[in-house]
Amino acid sequence: KHKEALLDELMFSDRSALDILNEHKTDIDKENELRVPVMATTKFSTGIKLGAQGPFMSVPQQTVELFTYSPIHLDVLGPDPPDEEALETNGYLRHIRSASDEEKGGGFESKLACMRALLDAVNGLFYLPDQV
């Protein structure tokens, strides 16, 4: 920007080249004086100092009770549905569409659909509002 202005003035002005150069030099010096030097950052917003070689901030330790599995208990208010072995031996699976290869790859089995249908069928058969 300054170079272009200097060249234009040197080419098209009637003044002497020495006067033009001195004027541009003083303008550049004034701009440099007005600039405020930017302070280099010494630390990040997390508090870690820039260029520090010390250890990183420690991760806080939490002591939490470990997970213990407890099997699910369903109160179906009806007869107990058959277990998975009885589904095959008693022929329940003959009435359920078999799972495709894509469904098997996703973890789906026709036993799941059969068990869900049986649970829906027997759920609440013995429901009596007075007993609840």
GROMACS elastic network, one bead per residue, 0.5 to 0.9 nm:
[ bonds ]
;  ai    aj funct       b0    kb
    1     4     6  0.53483   500
    1     5     6  0.63730   500
    1     6     6  0.86887   500
    2     5     6  0.51478   500
    2     6     6  0.60919   500
    2     7     6  0.86234   500
    2    24     6  0.80618   500
    2    28     6  0.83700   500
    3     6     6  0.50381   500
    3     7     6  0.61429   500
    3     8     6  0.85716   500
    4     7     6  0.51356   500
    4     8     6  0.60898   500
    4     9     6  0.85197   500
    5     8     6  0.51585   500
    5     9     6  0.61041   500
    5    10     6  0.85436   500
    6     9     6  0.52077   500
    6    10     6  0.60982   500
    6    11     6  0.86136   500
    6    20     6  0.76367   500
    6    21     6  0.76600   500
    6    24     6  0.70902   500
    7    10     6  0.50839   500
    7    11     6  0.61199   500
    7    12     6  0.85934   500
    8    11     6  0.52117   500
    8    12     6  0.60447   500
    8    13     6  0.79436   500
    9    12     6  0.53844   500
    9    13     6  0.52432   500
    9    14     6  0.87815   500
    9    15     6  0.88568   500
    9    17     6  0.89560   500
    9    20     6  0.73939   500
   10    13     6  0.57875   500
   10    14     6  0.83176   500
   10    15     6  0.81711   500
   10    16     6  0.82647   500
   10    17     6  0.63051   500
   10    20     6  0.70164   500
   10    21     6  0.85867   500
   11    14     6  0.86546   500
   13    16     6  0.81144   500
   13    17     6  0.88222   500
   13    20     6  0.87783   500
   14    17     6  0.88831   500
   15    18     6  0.84949   500
   15    19     6  0.69100   500
   15    20     6  0.70537   500
   16    19     6  0.54862   500
   16    20     6  0.65696   500
   16    21     6  0.88867   500
   17    20     6  0.51374   500
   17    21     6  0.61526   500
   17    22     6  0.86124   500
   18    21     6  0.51994   500
   18    22     6  0.61702   500
   18    23     6  0.86253   500
   19    22     6  0.52004   500
   19    23     6  0.61651   500
   19    24     6  0.87320   500
   20    23     6  0.51616   500
   20    24     6  0.62811   500
   20    25     6  0.85905   500
   21    24     6  0.52440   500
   21    25     6  0.60851   500
   21    26     6  0.86987   500
   22    25     6  0.50493   500
   22    26     6  0.62647   500
   22    27     6  0.86925   500
   23    26     6  0.52804   500
   23    27     6  0.63009   500
   23    28     6  0.87875   500
   24    27     6  0.50137   500
   24    28     6  0.61968   500
   24    29     6  0.85953   500
   25    28     6  0.52356   500
   25    29     6  0.62261   500
   25    30     6  0.87239   500
   26    29     6  0.50304   500
   26    30     6  0.62004   500
   26    31     6  0.87364   500
   27    30     6  0.51856   500
   27    31     6  0.63861   500
   27    32     6  0.87747   500
   28    31     6  0.51574   500
   28    32     6  0.62598   500
   28    33     6  0.87403   500
   29    32     6  0.51286   500
   29    33     6  0.62933   500
   29    34     6  0.88014   500
   30    33     6  0.51705   500
   30    34     6  0.63917   500
   30    35     6  0.89416   500
   31    34     6  0.51755   500
   31    35     6  0.64825   500
   32    35     6  0.53503   500
   32    36     6  0.85249   500
   33    36     6  0.77897   500
   35    38     6  0.89441   500
   39    42     6  0.88246   500
   41    44     6  0.76231   500
   41    49     6  0.89839   500
   41    50     6  0.74559   500
   42    48     6  0.88482   500
   42    49     6  0.58918   500
   42    50     6  0.52305   500
   42    51     6  0.82349   500
   43    46     6  0.79169   500
   43    47     6  0.60299   500
   43    48     6  0.55664   500
   43    51     6  0.84520   500
   43    52     6  0.89692   500
   44    47     6  0.54641   500
   44    48     6  0.55079   500
   44    49     6  0.62579   500
   44    50     6  0.66537   500
   45    48     6  0.74898   500
   46    49     6  0.87932   500
   48    51     6  0.88136   500
   48    52     6  0.74848   500
   48    56     6  0.76400   500
   48    57     6  0.77853   500
   49    52     6  0.53745   500
   49    53     6  0.88970   500
   50    53     6  0.89714   500
   52    55     6  0.84473   500
   53    56     6  0.86827   500
   55    58     6  0.81449   500
   56    59     6  0.89539   500
   58    61     6  0.88042   500
   65    68     6  0.89326   500
   74    77     6  0.89528   500
   75    78     6  0.81778   500
   75   123     6  0.84610   500
   76    79     6  0.75730   500
   76    80     6  0.76430   500
   76   119     6  0.77596   500
   76   122     6  0.71859   500
   76   124     6  0.59502   500
   76   125     6  0.82662   500
   76   126     6  0.86104   500
   76   127     6  0.88778   500
   77    80     6  0.87815   500
   77   122     6  0.79571   500
   77   123     6  0.60099   500
   77   125     6  0.63252   500
   77   126     6  0.52487   500
   77   127     6  0.56530   500
   77   128     6  0.87867   500
   78    81     6  0.86636   500
   78   122     6  0.55092   500
   78   123     6  0.56083   500
   78   124     6  0.54547   500
   78   127     6  0.72758   500
   79   122     6  0.61907   500
   79   123     6  0.79618   500
   79   124     6  0.89554   500
   79   125     6  0.75902   500
   79   126     6  0.78494   500
   80    83     6  0.87805   500
   80   119     6  0.84752   500
   80   122     6  0.75979   500
   81   115     6  0.77580   500
   81   118     6  0.63615   500
   81   119     6  0.62704   500
   81   122     6  0.70532   500
   82    85     6  0.80362   500
   82    86     6  0.58546   500
   82    87     6  0.67241   500
   82   115     6  0.81136   500
   82   118     6  0.81840   500
   83    86     6  0.54482   500
   83    87     6  0.66396   500
   83   115     6  0.82530   500
   84    87     6  0.51998   500
   84    88     6  0.71944   500
   84   111     6  0.70952   500
   84   115     6  0.77494   500
   85    88     6  0.57716   500
   85    89     6  0.65654   500
   85    90     6  0.86832   500
   86    89     6  0.50322   500
   86    90     6  0.55841   500
   86    91     6  0.80348   500
   86    92     6  0.80788   500
   87    90     6  0.56581   500
   87    91     6  0.61308   500
   87    92     6  0.50503   500
   87    93     6  0.61398   500
   87   111     6  0.74554   500
   87   114     6  0.79439   500
   87   115     6  0.82152   500
   88    91     6  0.54216   500
   88    92     6  0.64015   500
   88    93     6  0.61105   500
   88    94     6  0.84857   500
   88   111     6  0.86527   500
   89    92     6  0.79249   500
   89    93     6  0.89706   500
   90    93     6  0.83419   500
   91    94     6  0.56151   500
   91    95     6  0.79455   500
   92    95     6  0.60833   500
   92    96     6  0.74831   500
   92   114     6  0.73017   500
   93    96     6  0.52030   500
   93    97     6  0.79389   500
   93    98     6  0.81244   500
   93   110     6  0.73089   500
   93   111     6  0.70662   500
   93   114     6  0.67278   500
   94    97     6  0.77890   500
   94    98     6  0.85961   500
   95   114     6  0.84591   500
   96   110     6  0.67042   500
   96   111     6  0.84229   500
   96   113     6  0.74647   500
   96   114     6  0.64469   500
   97   110     6  0.68327   500
   97   113     6  0.88113   500
   98   109     6  0.77707   500
   98   110     6  0.55670   500
   98   111     6  0.89625   500
   99   102     6  0.80329   500
   99   103     6  0.58135   500
   99   104     6  0.62284   500
   99   108     6  0.70608   500
   99   109     6  0.58745   500
   99   110     6  0.55408   500
  100   103     6  0.51949   500
  100   104     6  0.61959   500
  100   105     6  0.85923   500
  100   108     6  0.89415   500
  100   109     6  0.88965   500
  101   104     6  0.50488   500
  101   105     6  0.61027   500
  101   106     6  0.86769   500
  102   105     6  0.50345   500
  102   106     6  0.63935   500
  102   107     6  0.88972   500
  102   108     6  0.87989   500
  103   106     6  0.50386   500
  103   107     6  0.64540   500
  103   108     6  0.52461   500
  103   109     6  0.73510   500
  104   107     6  0.50636   500
  104   108     6  0.50691   500
  104   109     6  0.61297   500
  104   110     6  0.89726   500
  105   108     6  0.73808   500
  108   111     6  0.84142   500
  108   112     6  0.71189   500
  108   113     6  0.86605   500
  109   112     6  0.56483   500
  109   113     6  0.73603   500
  110   113     6  0.52982   500
  110   114     6  0.63099   500
  110   115     6  0.86762   500
  111   114     6  0.50588   500
  111   115     6  0.60135   500
  111   116     6  0.85027   500
  112   115     6  0.52058   500
  112   116     6  0.61474   500
  112   117     6  0.86098   500
  113   116     6  0.51737   500
  113   117     6  0.61812   500
  113   118     6  0.86520   500
  114   117     6  0.51550   500
  114   118     6  0.61874   500
  114   119     6  0.85775   500
  115   118     6  0.51117   500
  115   119     6  0.60405   500
  115   120     6  0.85394   500
  116   119     6  0.50749   500
  116   120     6  0.61162   500
  116   121     6  0.85355   500
  117   120     6  0.51414   500
  117   121     6  0.61671   500
  117   122     6  0.88515   500
  118   122     6  0.62694   500
  118   123     6  0.83820   500
  119   122     6  0.53996   500
  119   123     6  0.57611   500
  120   123     6  0.53316   500
  120   124     6  0.85827   500
  121   124     6  0.83507   500
  121   125     6  0.80867   500
  122   125     6  0.56847   500
  122   126     6  0.86208   500
  123   126     6  0.81435   500
  123   127     6  0.85718   500
  124   128     6  0.86466   500
  125   128     6  0.88812   500
  127   130     6  0.88680   500
  127   131     6  0.79742   500
  127   132     6  0.83861   500
  128   131     6  0.56378   500
  128   132     6  0.71052   500
  129   132     6  0.55491   500
